[in-house]
Each structure stands twice: as structure tokens, then as C-alpha cells.
Amino acid sequence: MREALQPIHKDLEYHEQKGAGHWWGSACVDWPPIFDMFAKRTIPNSSSVRKIEFTTPSPSVSSRCHWIEILQQTRAFTPSGVNFSINSESRKFSGTTKNVAQLALHVTHAGLFAPE
């Protein structure tokens, strides 16, 4: 899984407990380094995100990243991706897609327009 995620997840951290299985009891849940990692990271408010690089194996697994949503794939269960940005001044979106048949841009979440 690490090898599959490394190319698409720029901030991947990996830890393997030698001799332990996938789930190694309460020591896994209460492991201090995991809380340190959580404390260093926050999910930005969608209205502050101006560039999105997002890949998903299927919209049924994960379809949305901030203000962009993959609604349908061209080829099912083949990774789909988007690389989009917003120009706030011109209120224009630009980008590319891979294996995307239908896409939604949620402009109110992007902070471009106030909800009605």
C-alpha cells in the first residue's frame, strides 16, 4: 500500500512495528507519535484552497476533495484524477482530468460566490 500511495500522496508518513501484525492492540491506538503527527497537520478550509491534485480509485470510495467532486468515471475502478486551480480574481477554474466522465465544481465551497 505504501508503494501505491507514495506517488500520489506528497505528505505520506509510514510506520511499521517490527514483529506486530496489522493491529497490535491498545499500544497502536495510544501511540504518541501518531498524536504528534495529527497535531502538525490541519485540513485547510475549502475556501482557502486554490489548487487541488486529487486521485481516487472510485468515486464510490472517495469522490470529493474540497470544492471539486468526481461524479463519474470513464472506466470504472481505474484511478481517476484531477489537477485543478482557481484564479480568484477572474473567478475561473482551470485544470485537467484523467478518467473522469463527469465532474462538479462547488463554487460556494471554493469561496467564489456567497450561498444564496
N, C-alpha and C positions, 0 to 999 in steps of 0.2 A: 504494500500500500504506500509506503514511504516513497518508493521509486516512481509510482504513478502520480503522486501528489506534488513531488518536488518541482517538476517543470511548470506547474500551473499555480502553485501557492508560494509566493515570494517570501513569506514570513513563517514557513513551516518550522516547528520545533519538534524534535523526536527524542524519546527516551525509551530505552529498553532495559528492563530489570533482569539481569542475567539470572537464569535458573527459575524465573517466575513465568507463569502462564499469562494468558490474556488479562485475567482479572486476579489480582493477588491479595484480595481481602481489604480490610479497613486501611492498611498502610498505603494502598493505592489511592483511596479516596482522600485521606488526610495527609497526603504527601506535600510538604511545604513548598518545594519548587513549583508545583502546579499553581499554587496560590500566588506566588511571586510573578509567574508568567501572566496570570489573569490581571494582576494589579498593574502591569506595564501596558496593557492593551485596553483600548476602548473602541466601541463601534461608533464611528462618526455619525452625526445627524445627517440624514439623507440630503437635506437642503444645502449642506456644505460640501458634498461630494461632487466634483466636476469631471472626474474621469473614472470609468469603470472598465475593468478587464474581468470578465466572468465566464466560467466554463462549468457546464453541468452534464452529467451522463444522460439525464432525462428530466424534463420539466415536472414529471410526477414525483421526482425525488427532491429537486430544488429548482425552482423556476425563476426566482427573483433576487436581485441584488440592488438595494436602494431604490432607484427610480426606474429601473429597466427590468422587464419581465419577458422571458421566453415562453410564449404561449403554445407553440407547436414546432416540432422538429420536421425537417425534410426526411431524414432517415431515422426511424425510431431506435433508441438505445445506442446511438452513436454520439459521442460527445458533441455538444453544441456550445458555441461561444460567441460572446460579443465583446467588442472593444469600442467603446463609445465615449464621447466627451460632450460637454455643454459649453457654449460660449454665452456667458450670462449677459453680456452687453447686447449682442444681436439676437439673443434668445433662440439660438439654433443648436440643434443636435447634429453631430456627425460621427460616423463610425463605420465599422464593418461587422459582418456576422459570418458565422460558419455553421452550417447545418441548421439554419433557422428558417422555418416557413412562415411563422407569424410572431410578431414582436409587439410589445406595448411599452410606451413611454409614459410614465406617470408624472406629468408636468407639475402638479401641485406638490408632490413629494420632492421634486427637484428644486423647489423654491422659486420657480419662474413666475408662477401665477398664484394668486390667493384663491383658496377654495371658495366656491360660491355658496 
